[in-house]
Amino acid sequence: MAVTCLMLARLLEGRLDAFEAYERAVLPLLAEHGGRLERRSRTVDDRVEAHLVSFPGDEDFAGYRADPRRSSAAQLLEASGAAIELLAVREVEGR
């Protein structure tokens, strides 16, 4: 079953470079695990970034999360001070 997640990162002022370095390290890994970055947006004040990411299945998502290259980049995320919230989401019809 396909997995779609919304990641919200609350960013600290003055630490955007560390967060962007983390993103450069981990976002390319998505494709290796069947993942796709559907959308990446940031608020105009650079305080919150949102990613909509999809994977073909739970095992693909788990493989991405367990990738040792992702773990080795964790110090960049810690240095950024970003607070991360990960939400499993689904499409809804209508408005």
C-alpha positions in Angstrom: 0.0 0.0 0.0 1.4 3.4 -1.0 2.6 5.7 1.8 2.3 9.5 1.6 3.8 11.7 4.3 3.7 15.4 5.1 6.9 16.6 6.8 6.9 19.9 8.6 10.2 21.4 9.7 10.1 24.4 12.0 13.4 26.2 11.3 15.5 28.3 13.6 16.7 31.7 12.4 20.4 31.7 11.5 20.5 27.9 11.1 19.1 27.5 7.6 22.4 26.6 6.1 22.7 23.4 8.3 19.1 22.4 7.4 19.8 22.9 3.7 23.0 20.8 4.0 21.0 18.0 5.6 18.4 18.2 2.8 21.1 18.0 0.2 22.4 14.9 1.8 19.1 13.0 2.3 16.7 14.1 -0.4 18.6 12.3 -3.2 18.2 9.1 -1.2 14.4 9.2 -1.7 14.6 7.9 -5.3 16.9 5.0 -4.3 14.0 3.7 -2.1 11.2 4.4 -4.6 10.3 7.7 -2.9 9.3 10.8 -4.6 9.3 14.4 -3.4 5.9 15.6 -4.6 6.2 19.1 -3.3 8.6 21.2 -1.3 7.5 24.6 0.0 8.7 27.1 2.6 7.0 30.0 4.2 8.0 33.4 3.0 9.7 34.1 6.4 11.8 30.9 6.1 10.5 29.6 9.4 8.6 26.5 8.2 9.4 24.1 5.4 6.9 21.4 4.2 7.5 18.3 2.1 4.9 16.0 0.6 6.7 12.7 0.0 5.3 9.4 -1.4 6.6 5.9 -1.4 5.2 2.8 -3.2 4.9 0.9 0.1 5.7 0.7 3.8 8.8 -1.3 3.2 10.2 1.4 0.9 9.5 4.1 3.4 11.1 2.0 6.2 14.2 1.4 4.0 14.6 5.1 3.5 14.3 5.8 7.2 16.8 3.1 8.0 19.3 4.1 5.3 22.7 4.5 7.1 23.6 7.5 4.9 20.5 9.3 6.2 21.6 8.4 9.8 25.1 9.7 9.1 23.7 13.1 8.1 21.6 13.4 11.3 24.2 15.7 12.9 23.4 18.3 10.3 19.7 18.1 11.2 20.6 18.4 14.9 22.9 21.4 14.2 20.0 23.1 12.4 17.8 22.9 15.5 14.8 22.2 13.3 11.8 20.6 14.9 10.4 18.0 12.6 6.8 16.7 12.5 6.0 13.8 10.2 2.4 13.1 9.4 0.9 10.2 7.4 -1.6 11.8 5.1 -4.2 10.7 2.4 -6.0 12.5 -0.4 -9.5 13.7 0.2 -12.0 14.5 -2.4 -14.0 17.7 -2.7 -13.5 21.2 -1.3 
